[in-house]
Amino acid sequence: MKPRPTRHLLVPAFATLISCSAAFAAPGKSDALFPIPENVRHILDQRCVMCHGEVHNGKTEIREDLNLSNDEAIKETLSEAGRLKEVIAKKQMPQKAKLSFRLRKDPKLKERLDAIKADYDKNGERDVLMAWMKDITATETPDKKDKEKKAE
């Protein structure tokens, strides 16, 4: 009896793995975020889109190359869901006065951002976003201050 070549067994196994690649997706993939629940979409629209996708004077405001204005924009611009979870978990978003130069020149927009931050904190919206991202593994980006201390 002639032994079967191993490649005949590996080809179907490999094809099966490729077809099931979603099951092996790395933590932090943005696919786990969709579909976006209505309560999360509301938070994104009310709190995040101001700096990540709102149109001002005909130009879209996008910080960190991230547009949160709609699902398709998120799919196109969110390269690492783990990073999004990290900045929310570390309470780095929403930030107080880290507006683009164009927005900083407008005191009304700065006031609006301060109100967004206050409402976000008051309404416990961080917890809602963290629950939405429960299946995402947050990245661990070293703090710049920690890097400077180690360099000294």
C-alpha positions as a printed Julia matrix, in Angstrom:
152×3 Matrix{Float64}:
   0.0    0.0    0.0
   1.37   3.36  -1.02
   1.37   6.09   1.71
  -0.68   9.23   0.97
   1.37  12.33   0.45
   1.06  14.74   3.36
   0.31  17.66   1.06
  -3.02  16.07   0.13
  -4.02  16.35   3.77
  -2.58  19.78   4.35
  -4.32  21.5    1.46
  -7.87  20.89   2.79
  -6.76  21.72   6.32
  -5.21  24.99   5.16
  -8.32  25.88   3.16
 -10.45  25.28   6.25
  -8.22  27.55   8.34
  -8.46  30.33   5.78
 -12.24  30.09   5.67
 -12.39  30.26   9.48
  -9.87  33.08   9.84
 -12.39  35.28  11.64
 -12.37  32.8   14.51
  -8.62  33.3   14.84
  -8.67  37.09  14.57
  -6.28  38.82  16.91
  -7.72  40.71  19.87
  -8.16  44.38  19.1
  -9.63  43.9   15.63
 -12.34  46.44  14.92
 -14.76  43.77  13.61
 -15.67  42.99  17.22
 -17.12  46.51  17.54
 -19.83  46.06  14.93
 -22.7   46.46  14.77
 -22.44  49.54  16.96
 -25.23  49.64  19.57
 -27.53  52.66  19.47
 -26.42  53.94  22.92
 -22.75  53.81  21.82
 -23.51  55.52  18.49
 -25.2   58.31  20.51
 -22.08  58.76  22.68
 -19.81  58.79  19.64
 -22.03  61.37  17.92
 -22.37  63.59  21.0
 -18.87  63.31  22.47
 -16.33  62.04  19.96
 -17.28  63.23  16.5
 -16.48  66.87  17.34
 -12.79  66.08  16.98
 -13.04  62.8   15.06
 -15.23  63.41  12.04
 -17.31  66.56  12.36
 -17.38  68.92   9.4
 -16.32  72.53  10.15
 -16.42  75.09   7.36
 -16.52  72.33   4.76
 -13.53  70.45   6.17
 -13.73  67.24   8.2
 -12.02  67.48  11.6
  -9.99  64.33  12.07
  -7.52  63.84  14.9
  -5.13  60.9   15.03
  -6.42  59.91  11.55
  -9.62  58.61  13.17
 -13.08  59.4   11.85
 -15.91  58.23  14.13
 -18.74  59.92  12.23
 -20.27  56.69  10.89
 -19.65  52.94  10.76
 -17.95  52.98   7.36
 -15.61  55.8    8.4
 -14.68  53.86  11.53
 -14.0   50.71   9.52
 -11.77  52.7    7.15
  -9.83  54.71   9.74
  -9.64  52.64  12.93
  -6.45  50.66  12.51
  -6.28  49.31  16.04
  -9.34  48.87  18.24
  -7.03  47.99  21.15
  -5.58  51.5   21.02
  -9.08  53.01  21.11
  -9.88  50.94  24.18
  -6.58  51.95  25.79
  -7.18  55.7   25.49
 -10.7   55.34  26.86
  -9.58  53.04  29.69
  -6.78  55.43  30.67
  -9.24  58.34  30.57
  -7.25  60.05  27.84
 -10.43  60.65  25.84
 -12.2   62.93  25.65
  -9.41  65.37  26.35
  -9.91  68.81  27.7
  -8.09  71.34  25.55
  -6.3   69.27  22.94
  -7.99  70.8   19.95
  -6.52  71.46  16.56
  -5.18  74.97  16.04
  -8.23  75.8   13.94
 -10.59  74.82  16.75
  -8.54  76.42  19.53
  -9.03  79.81  17.9
 -12.79  79.57  18.53
 -13.71  80.06  22.22
 -17.2   78.65  21.63
 -15.72  75.35  20.44
 -13.44  75.2   23.47
 -16.48  75.75  25.71
 -18.31  73.03  23.8
 -15.43  70.6   24.36
 -15.4   71.4   28.09
 -19.15  70.69  28.22
 -18.65  67.43  26.31
 -16.02  66.31  28.82
 -18.2   67.24  31.81
 -21.27  65.46  30.42
 -19.23  62.39  29.46
 -17.94  62.1   33.02
 -21.27  62.95  34.68
 -23.23  60.41  32.61
 -20.79  57.53  33.1
 -20.35  57.17  29.37
 -16.86  55.75  29.73
 -18.4   52.65  31.32
 -20.79  52.27  28.38
 -17.89  52.44  25.9
 -15.82  49.99  27.93
 -18.73  47.51  28.0
 -19.04  47.9   24.22
 -15.35  47.0   23.85
 -15.4   44.12  26.35
 -14.11  41.67  23.71
 -11.24  43.96  22.67
  -7.82  43.67  24.29
  -6.44  47.12  25.11
  -2.96  47.9   23.9
  -0.28  49.03  26.34
   1.46  52.11  25.04
   4.26  53.24  27.36
   3.73  56.66  28.87
   6.17  59.29  27.57
   6.9   60.41  31.13
   7.87  56.84  32.08
  10.21  56.65  29.08
  11.88  59.93  30.11
  12.36  58.7   33.7
  13.98  55.48  32.5
  16.3   57.43  30.19
  17.61  59.52  33.09
